[in-house]
Amino acid sequence: AWRAETAREQGVPAYVVFGDATLRALAATRPTSAAGLEGITGIGAKKKDAYGDAVLAVVAAHA
């Protein structure tokens, strides 16, 4: 839901926010910090800066 909402707000396809493989990696690793995002394929510095806090909040909410 978060990815779809974010994509809609930005006027881009959902895969531009994060691809499916990146979402699977987030679900598998459940990072708790920005440092935890760094090793996930599909999350570079730009996406970490843009979405890091929001995605960490989503992960924490589903812990």
DARAPE-V511630 format. One line per field, one symbol per residue. ss: DSSP state (~ for helix, > for strand, _ for the rest). phi: phi as a letter, one per 30 degrees, with the letter a starting at -180 (. if undefined). psi: psi as a letter, one per 30 degrees, with the letter a starting at -180 (. if undefined). Layout:
BEGIN
ss->???
phi->???
psi->???
END
This chain:
BEGIN
ss->_~~~~~~~~~___~~~~__~~~~~~~~~~____~~~~_______~~~~~~~~~~~~~~~~~__
phi->.ddddddddcibdedddbdeddddddddchdcbedddddcejccedddddbedddddddddcd
psi->eeeeeeeeefhllefedkleeeeeeeeefikfleeffegkkfjaeeeeeefeeeeeeeeefg.
END
